[in-house]
Amino acid sequence: MFEYKGIKIKWLGHDSFSLVGSIKIIIDPYRITKQEKADLILISHNHFDHLSVDDLKNISTKDTTIVAANECIDMLTGFSFKEKIGISPGQEKITRGIKIRSTHAYNLDKINPDTKKPFHPKEDNKVGFLFELDGITIYHTGDTDLTSDMTDLKPDIALVPVSGTYVMTAQEAAKAVERIKPKIAIPMHYGVIVGSEKDAHDFKQLVKSCEVQILTKE
């Protein structure tokens, strides 16, 4: 666990985090080992390792609010959430006292066809989340490459994918951090499906503009 100005941050593996302040927020739950219950759940897109129905059942109650990319909403049947909110890139929503702004999260077309990543096309409107919890601003990029949406966001904490293949490599993620300008960067999207702890450490060595915290999976 990493604590920053009263916010307790746990990396639950892959792209999933628990952030606890005045409320508990869980982002993209996937293969969560502990039966944590969330006040607010954020879902960046509809892939199975981000929208995991089994995990949602384990962490939600009738008092849980969920904010998810619009493409996810039809997949959230059978849940008795307190509130279910769809969001598109560039929108702002306020729920549970939390202001949430979504950003585009998508793969860029590469010149070299061998490195083209078709997994997260821009037209799908998958999202990242920029939100404030108890005065601390957190940016979860979602599954993305380096995009113009990241420019000068200046969050306190940025949660950034580093494993390549479906998202940015460690090198690309380090460039993204220079653009985002956070105070602290935390690598994610490794250790499950693709990527390893080496990607996180490569990222840390490359980042010169802010502090990097590599978290242990909980």
N, C-alpha and C positions, 0 to 999 in steps of 0.2 A: 504494500500500500504506500502511496505517496500523498502527503497532506500539504496543501497550499492554502494558507490564509483561512483555515477552518473548513476547507472543502477536502473531503477524503476521496481519493481517486484510486480505484482498483482496476487493473487490467484483467478481464475475465477470459482472455484468449482471443486470437484473431482480431476482429474489429470491435469487440465488445468491451464496454467499460461500465462500471458503476461509479456514480458521482453522488456523494452524500453531503448535504448541507441541511438547509431547512426542510428539503424534501429529498427523496432518493430518485435519481434518474438512471435508467439503464439504456444503453445504446446498442443496437444490433445484437441482441442476445443469441449466442450460438454455442451449444455444448457446455452450458454453464453447469458446474458441478455442485454448487451450493444452491439451496432453495431460497434464493433472495426474492423478496417481494418489492415491486417498484411502485412508486407513486406516479411516475411518468416514464413512458417508454418511447424512444425515438427509433424509427426504422428508416434506413437510408434508401433501400431499394428491395426488389422482390426476389433476389437470388436466395437459394436455400440456406446459405451460410450467413444471411443477414435477417431474413424473415423466416425464422424457424418456429413453426407452429408448436412443436413440443416444448421448446424453451419458453415461448410466450405463455403457454398454459401454466408452466411452473412458476413464473414470476409475476403474473397478473392476478388481480382480484377485481371484485365488482367496483372497487374504488380507484382503480388504475385508469389513467388517461393515456391514450396512445396517439402520437403524431407520426405519420408515415407518408412517404412519397405516394402520390395519387395512384400509381400503378399497383400499390399494395392493398388498397382499401377493399377490393372485392375478395381478397384472399383472407380477410379477417372476419369471416362469418363464424358464428358459433361461440363468440366471446361476449361476455357481458361487461365490457369496459364501461367506466363511468362516462367517458367521452372518447369518440373516435374521430380524428381530424386528419384530412388529407391535405397535402401541401405540395406546391410546385416550386421549381427554382425561382428565387427572387421574391417569394412571398414572405410575409411576416404573420405570425400567429402569437396570441398570448393565451396561455392556459396555466393553471396552477400558480399564477403569479410570475410565470417565466415567459419572457419575450424570446421567441425563436425566429430566426431568419434563416431561410434555406438558400443554399448556393447550388449552382450546377456541379454535378459530379459525372465526368465522362472521360472516355478514352479519346486521344487525339489520333487522327490518321497519320501514319508514318510514311515517309518517302520510300523506305525500303519495305517491300511487301512482306518480307520475312519477319518484320517486327510490328506489323500492323496488329492492333488489338481491337477486335470488334465486340468485346464483351459488354461494354457499357456505352452504347451510342448516345450521342447528345439528345437525339429526338425522343429517347425514352423518359427524359426528365427525372432521372435519378438525382438524389440530392445529397449534399452535406448539410451540417447544422452549425449555426453560430448562435449561441445562446448565453444568457447571463444567469448565474446561480449565486445568490447572496453577494452580489457585487463583483464576482469573478467571471470573466468572459472566457468561454471555451469554444473552440472550433474543431469539430469532427469533420474531416474532409469528405468522408464517404469513400467509395472506390473510384478513384479518379487519377488522371494525369495532371500535369501542371497547367492550370487554366487561368484565364484573366480574372475570374471571380475571386482569386486568392489575393489580389493586389492590395497591400496596405490594410489588411483587416485588423492587425495589431491586437490579437486576443492575448489574454494572459497565458493561455495554454492551447497548443495546437496538437491534435492527435492525427498522425500522418502515416499513411501506408508506405512500406519500404521494400516490398518483396519482389517487385517486377512481375512479369507475365501478364497479370490482370490489372495491375496498378503501376505506380511509379517504382523505379528502382531506388536504391539508397542514394545514388548520385542525383537522380531527378528530384527525390524528396528533399535533399539538402538545398537544391536550387529553389524548390517551392518554399522552404522555410525562409529563405532570404526575401522572398516576395511577400509572404504572409506577415513576417515581422512579429512573431510571438515573443513572450518573455521566456517561455519554457516549451520545448517540443518533446513529445512522447511518441516513439515509433509503434506501429501496429501492423496488422495484416502479415503475420509470419508465424511459423510454428504449426500451422494447420493448413492443409491443402498445398500451399507453396511457401517458400521462404524459410529462413532459419534465424537463429539468434545472431549469426554472423552478419546478416543484413542490418540488424539493429545496431550492432557495434560499428559497422562500416558507416552507417548514417551518422552516428555520434562523432566519429573521427572527422567526418567531412563538414559538419556544422560548426561554424565559427561565430555566428551572429547571436546565439542565445544558448541558454542552458539546455542540455538534453538529459532526460530521465528515462532509463530503460527499466521497465517494471517487470517484476516476476509474476507470472500467471497465478491467479488465485481462484 
